[in-house]
Amino acid sequence: MSKQLISGIKERDAVNAVFLLKEKIMAMAKNGKPYMNLRLMDKSGEIEAKIWDNADELDREFAKDDFVQVTGKASVYMNKMQVVISGIKKIAEADIDLADFLPVSPRSADEMSAELHQVISEIKNPYLKALMESFTGDPAFLKLYTTAPAAKSMHHVYIGGLLEHSLAIVKLVKSMAPLYEGINEDLLMAGALLHDVGKIEEMSFERTIEYTDEGKLLGHITIGVELIDHKIREIERFPRELAILLKHMILSHHGQYEYGSPKRPKTIEATILNYLDDMDSKINGIKTHIEKENASSSRWTAYHKLYDRYFFKSNGTDEELEINSSEKQREEDLRKTPPVQAANITGEGKKEKPRFANQPLKALENLDLF
């Protein structure tokens, strides 16, 4: 029997599976009764869960990062799937295959590793190529670099996410660099591959994704520059200005001081890297946000705090857009029809006022409909 995965859980499904407990928070209901908010995860994703009964007693039975056997029922609340738990118990790690619980990149690890080596082979500058080969020639580094996530919660939050994100920026570089004269494409490619290299030490990712002490105290930008500087010093006669330009790209790739960059981009290559990094990160984050709500029938996602907006969930196919266009036209026809006639068009057999019929236009514009 195949394992029940979070990505396959639908509304009203009975849930009976083992999950990794990512978050555990005790809370108090309005009636004064304690309950528990949990976040469960496996390799396919995450799901919220609630324990309404015996929360105080169960609190002592398991902890964050434990593996737990969960029974319960799935339901949709506020456009998000959740599990109302009826039974839960801790499972010994000896009985667990960790590969079942770590979210992984949709891209094949072998495919991305091969692409990484191909990209490095295309770098023409001998010093930048030697630098990249020095990194990938270190087995310990290569294992971390090809395994690390790109972030804890913002984007590419899965095993292999760092490499996937870095290779995506390389592809963007190759697409846009020919459009502008004088771009140092080799420098940009090295910057794309190394801009987040410090994340191999900023985060731990053996079970859940967390920040290390070094990550909290220094951050991946500082760690990354230190790693690059160490490798550069091992390469004989590495040009000082080239080293400075590469380090500047790492130091400035977040773009602004308030976003964590010690420096703002002051070269064309650093500016390009900043924008491409930002674009790929945001697109991945938005796509992930939309995909998490596939179970909801709403065509709009829940509110995204980071982006301060809701997102429209359209697959963009011609057939769907044509259907939606027809529905929109029907709604427009109803809106233009006097209230009495509109009731007849709906086929309900009774006279109803259209929704918001008495609301001023200005009031409608301010309604939080999405």
C-alpha positions, 0 to 999 in steps of 0.5 A, spaced: 500 500 500 502 506 497 504 512 503 498 517 503 502 523 501 500 531 503 499 533 496 494 527 495 489 529 501 483 532 499 477 535 503 473 530 507 479 524 506 480 520 512 487 521 514 492 515 516 499 516 515 506 518 518 508 525 518 514 530 520 512 535 525 515 541 523 511 546 528 507 545 534 504 551 538 499 551 544 493 556 543 487 558 547 480 557 544 475 563 546 472 558 551 478 558 555 479 551 552 487 549 550 488 546 543 494 545 538 496 548 532 501 543 528 504 543 521 505 537 518 510 535 512 512 530 508 516 530 501 510 532 497 509 538 501 506 541 508 499 541 511 496 545 517 493 540 523 489 542 529 488 538 535 482 540 539 481 535 544 486 533 550 491 538 547 494 539 554 495 531 555 498 530 548 503 536 549 507 531 553 507 526 548 511 529 542 515 535 540 517 539 534 521 535 529 518 528 531 515 523 526 508 522 528 503 517 526 496 521 525 489 519 524 484 524 522 479 528 517 481 533 512 477 539 511 478 546 507 478 552 512 479 559 509 481 556 502 486 552 506 486 544 507 487 542 514 487 536 518 483 535 524 486 530 528 483 525 532 489 520 534 497 522 534 503 518 537 510 519 536 514 514 531 521 512 532 526 514 527 529 507 526 522 506 523 523 512 518 526 513 511 528 520 511 527 520 504 519 520 505 519 527 509 524 531 505 521 536 500 525 535 494 526 539 487 522 537 481 528 537 477 532 530 477 538 531 482 543 527 477 540 532 471 542 538 475 549 536 477 550 534 469 548 541 467 552 544 473 558 541 470 556 543 463 555 550 465 562 551 468 565 548 462 562 553 458 566 559 462 571 562 458 575 566 463 581 561 466 580 564 473 573 564 474 573 557 471 578 555 475 575 558 481 568 554 480 572 547 478 575 548 485 569 548 488 565 543 485 572 539 485 571 538 493 566 532 494 564 535 501 562 542 498 559 539 492 554 534 496 552 540 500 551 545 494 547 540 490 543 538 496 541 545 500 535 549 499 535 556 497 531 558 503 527 556 509 520 559 507 521 564 501 522 560 495 525 554 493 524 551 500 526 544 498 532 539 497 536 541 491 533 548 491 539 552 491 542 548 485 535 549 481 535 556 483 542 558 481 541 554 474 535 558 473 539 564 473 544 562 469 539 560 464 536 567 464 543 570 464 544 566 457 538 569 454 539 576 456 546 577 456 546 577 448 541 583 448 546 588 451 553 589 449 559 589 453 556 584 458 561 580 462 557 573 461 563 569 464 562 574 471 555 573 471 555 566 470 560 565 476 556 570 480 549 566 478 552 560 481 555 563 487 551 568 489 547 564 495 553 559 496 553 561 503 547 558 504 550 551 505 552 553 512 547 558 513 542 553 514 541 546 516 537 541 512 538 534 515 530 534 517 527 540 517 530 547 514 533 551 520 538 557 520 544 555 524 548 559 529 553 561 524 547 563 519 543 567 524 550 571 526 553 572 520 548 570 514 549 567 507 552 573 504 558 574 509 559 566 509 559 566 501 564 572 501 568 568 506 568 561 502 569 565 495 575 569 498 578 562 501 578 559 494 581 565 490 587 565 495 588 558 493 588 560 485 595 563 483 595 570 480 587 570 480 586 578 478 585 582 484 580 586 480 576 580 478 576 578 485 573 584 487 568 585 482 565 578 483 565 579 491 561 585 490 556 581 486 555 577 492 555 583 497 550 587 493 545 581 490 539 583 495 539 590 492 538 594 497 541 595 504 534 594 507 534 587 504 540 585 507 545 587 502 551 590 505 552 594 498 548 596 493 549 594 486 554 598 482 556 595 476 552 592 470 553 585 472 551 586 479 545 590 477 543 584 472 544 579 478 540 583 483 534 583 478 534 576 475 535 573 482 529 577 485 525 575 479 526 567 479 525 568 487 519 571 486 516 567 481 518 560 484 514 563 491 508 565 487 507 559 484 508 555 490 503 559 493 498 558 488 500 550 488 499 549 495 491 551 494 490 547 488 484 543 493 480 550 494 475 551 488 476 558 489 479 562 483 483 566 488 489 564 493 489 566 500 492 573 502 500 572 501 503 577 507 509 577 503 507 580 497 501 583 500 496 581 495 491 575 492 493 571 486 489 569 480 489 561 479 488 560 472 492 555 468 491 560 462 489 555 457 485 557 451 479 553 453 479 555 460 480 562 458 474 562 453 469 559 458 471 564 463 470 569 458 463 566 456 461 566 464 464 574 464 460 576 459 453 573 462 455 576 468 456 583 465 449 582 461 446 580 468 449 586 471 446 591 465 439 588 466 434 591 471 433 587 477 426 584 476 429 582 469 435 579 472 431 575 476 427 571 471 434 570 467 437 566 473 431 561 472 430 562 479 422 564 478 423 569 483 424 577 483 431 578 487 435 584 487 442 583 484 448 583 489 450 590 492 444 593 488 444 598 493 451 599 494 454 606 491 460 605 486 465 608 490 463 603 496 464 597 491 471 599 489 473 599 496 470 592 498 475 586 499 472 582 494 478 578 493 
